[in-house]
Amino acid sequence: MKIVGISGSMRPESTTKKAVSIVLEAARAAGAETQLIHLADWKLPIYDDRSDLSTYPGPVLRFIETVTSADGLVIGSPEYHGSLTGALKNSLDFLEGRHLKDKQVALLGVAGGSMGATNTVNTLQQIMRNLHAWPLPASPSIPSAYNAFTPEGKLKDEGMQARLEILGKQLVEYVQIMNGKKEKQLL
């Protein structure tokens, strides 16, 4: 089983990347192979609604293939002006329903303020449903993210750390359930 995480931040040492990494580590501990896509490291052009996806440059095709080949996803974004980042929205625009159909997706948000990133996770849930994916019910939001992590990348709040770890384990469990149902349908 392969779980791909997407960090929707463009900052090299972003708190979103740290949060997504915590969920991925828990998924790895639960038996999944994991991969992190940190959008700051990917050169994705602006989506322009081409009729032929194959005409986009290599990084776009690699992004689509990586997401399509995943059994499940972890998607995280900082909250910018009440929503997800433009970089994350742009990357998701390259995907179609056939790329995410029936994939289990763990969502999370981080915010600089004390209110958290509720708008971001709600928007991501809506986007995932429109792409025929299955967002998990728990969508943690980390408030005051600039001060939420230890130098080692763990959350200072042990309860929030546990929530992200549980999210990673639940994602693996839900993917296993969904894969089991698909196998039964093939029989």
C-alpha positions as CSV (number, residue, x, y, z in Angstrom):
1,M,0.0,0.0,0.0
2,K,1.3,3.4,-1.0
3,I,0.3,6.7,0.8
4,V,1.3,10.0,-0.8
5,G,1.3,13.2,1.2
6,I,1.0,16.6,-0.4
7,S,2.2,19.6,1.5
8,G,0.5,22.7,0.0
9,S,3.1,25.2,1.3
10,M,5.8,26.8,-0.7
11,R,8.0,27.5,2.3
12,P,11.0,25.2,2.5
13,E,10.7,24.4,6.2
14,S,7.0,24.9,6.5
15,T,4.8,23.8,9.4
16,T,2.5,22.2,6.9
17,K,5.3,19.9,5.7
18,K,6.0,19.0,9.3
19,A,2.4,18.2,10.0
20,V,2.0,16.1,6.8
21,S,5.2,14.3,7.7
22,I,3.8,13.3,11.1
23,V,0.8,11.7,9.5
24,L,3.0,10.0,6.9
25,E,5.3,8.6,9.6
26,A,2.3,7.1,11.4
27,A,1.0,5.6,8.2
28,R,4.5,4.1,7.6
29,A,4.5,2.7,11.1
30,A,1.1,1.1,10.3
31,G,2.7,-0.7,7.3
32,A,2.3,1.7,4.3
33,E,5.0,2.8,1.9
34,T,5.0,6.6,1.9
35,Q,6.1,9.5,-0.2
36,L,6.0,13.3,0.4
37,I,5.3,15.8,-2.3
38,H,6.3,19.2,-1.0
39,L,5.0,21.6,-3.6
40,A,7.9,24.0,-3.0
41,D,10.1,21.3,-4.6
42,W,7.9,20.8,-7.6
43,K,7.9,23.1,-10.6
44,L,4.3,23.0,-11.6
45,P,3.1,25.6,-14.1
46,I,-0.2,27.4,-13.8
47,Y,-3.1,25.1,-14.8
48,D,-4.6,26.3,-18.1
49,D,-7.2,23.7,-18.8
50,R,-5.6,22.0,-21.8
51,S,-7.6,19.3,-23.5
52,D,-4.6,17.0,-23.6
53,L,-2.8,16.6,-20.2
54,S,0.1,14.9,-21.9
55,T,1.2,18.3,-23.3
56,Y,2.1,19.6,-19.8
57,P,5.8,19.5,-18.8
58,G,7.3,16.5,-17.0
59,P,6.7,17.6,-13.4
60,V,2.9,17.8,-14.0
61,L,2.8,14.3,-15.5
62,R,4.9,13.0,-12.7
63,F,2.6,14.6,-10.1
64,I,-0.5,13.1,-11.8
65,E,1.1,9.7,-12.0
66,T,2.3,9.8,-8.4
67,V,-1.1,10.8,-7.1
68,T,-2.9,8.3,-9.3
69,S,-0.7,5.4,-8.2
70,A,-1.3,6.1,-4.5
71,D,-3.8,4.0,-2.6
72,G,-4.4,6.9,-0.2
73,L,-3.5,10.6,0.2
74,V,-2.6,13.0,3.0
75,I,-3.2,16.6,1.9
76,G,-2.3,19.6,4.1
77,S,-2.4,23.3,3.6
78,P,-1.7,26.4,5.5
79,E,-4.7,28.7,5.7
80,Y,-4.1,31.8,3.6
81,H,-6.8,34.5,3.7
82,G,-9.4,32.0,4.9
83,S,-8.7,29.1,2.4
84,L,-6.1,26.8,1.0
85,T,-3.0,28.0,-0.8
86,G,-3.0,28.9,-4.5
87,A,-0.1,26.4,-5.0
88,L,-2.2,23.6,-3.6
89,K,-5.3,24.6,-5.5
90,N,-3.3,24.8,-8.7
91,S,-1.8,21.3,-8.2
92,L,-5.3,19.8,-7.5
93,D,-6.6,21.5,-10.7
94,F,-4.4,19.1,-12.7
95,L,-6.3,16.1,-11.3
96,E,-9.5,14.7,-12.6
97,G,-12.1,12.5,-10.9
98,R,-10.6,9.4,-12.5
99,H,-7.3,10.1,-10.7
100,L,-8.8,10.2,-7.2
101,K,-11.9,8.0,-7.6
102,D,-12.6,6.1,-4.4
103,K,-9.2,7.1,-2.8
104,Q,-9.2,7.6,1.0
105,V,-7.8,11.1,1.8
106,A,-6.7,12.5,5.2
107,L,-6.9,16.3,5.3
108,L,-5.3,18.8,7.7
109,G,-4.7,22.5,8.0
110,V,-2.3,24.8,9.8
111,A,-2.8,28.4,10.7
112,G,-0.7,31.2,12.0
113,G,-3.6,32.5,14.2
114,S,-5.3,31.0,17.2
115,M,-8.5,30.1,15.4
116,G,-7.0,27.2,13.3
117,A,-7.6,26.4,9.6
118,T,-11.2,25.2,9.6
119,N,-12.1,27.0,6.4
120,T,-9.1,25.3,4.7
121,V,-10.1,21.7,5.7
122,N,-13.7,22.4,4.8
123,T,-12.7,23.6,1.4
124,L,-10.4,20.6,0.9
125,Q,-13.2,18.2,1.9
126,Q,-15.5,19.8,-0.8
127,I,-12.7,19.6,-3.4
128,M,-12.1,15.9,-2.6
129,R,-15.8,15.0,-2.8
130,N,-15.9,16.7,-6.2
131,L,-12.9,14.6,-7.3
132,H,-14.7,11.4,-6.2
133,A,-12.4,10.8,-3.3
134,W,-13.4,9.9,0.3
135,P,-12.1,12.4,2.8
136,L,-11.8,10.9,6.3
137,P,-14.1,12.4,8.9
138,A,-11.3,13.7,11.1
139,S,-9.6,16.8,9.7
140,P,-7.3,18.3,12.3
141,S,-6.4,22.0,12.3
142,I,-3.3,23.2,14.0
143,P,-3.6,26.8,15.4
144,S,-0.6,29.1,16.0
145,A,1.5,26.7,13.9
146,Y,4.6,29.0,13.9
147,N,5.0,28.1,17.6
148,A,3.5,24.6,17.6
149,F,6.5,22.4,16.7
150,T,9.6,21.3,18.5
151,P,13.0,21.6,16.7
152,E,12.7,17.9,16.0
153,G,9.4,18.4,14.1
154,K,7.0,17.0,16.7
155,L,4.0,18.9,18.0
156,K,4.5,20.5,21.4
157,D,0.8,19.7,22.2
158,E,0.9,15.9,22.8
159,G,-2.9,15.7,22.2
160,M,-2.5,17.2,18.7
161,Q,0.5,15.0,18.0
162,A,-1.6,12.0,18.9
163,R,-4.5,13.2,16.6
164,L,-2.1,13.4,13.6
165,E,-0.7,10.0,14.4
166,I,-4.2,8.5,14.7
167,L,-5.1,10.1,11.4
168,G,-2.2,8.3,9.7
169,K,-3.1,4.9,11.2
170,Q,-6.8,5.4,10.4
171,L,-5.9,6.3,6.8
172,V,-4.1,3.0,6.4
173,E,-7.1,1.1,8.0
174,Y,-9.6,2.8,5.7
175,V,-7.4,2.1,2.6
176,Q,-7.2,-1.6,3.7
177,I,-11.0,-1.8,4.1
178,M,-11.6,-0.1,0.7
179,N,-9.0,-2.4,-1.0
180,G,-10.7,-5.4,0.6
181,K,-14.1,-4.4,-0.8
182,K,-12.6,-3.9,-4.3
183,E,-11.1,-7.4,-4.2
184,K,-14.4,-8.9,-3.2
185,Q,-16.1,-7.1,-6.2
186,L,-13.6,-8.7,-8.5
187,L,-14.4,-12.2,-7.3
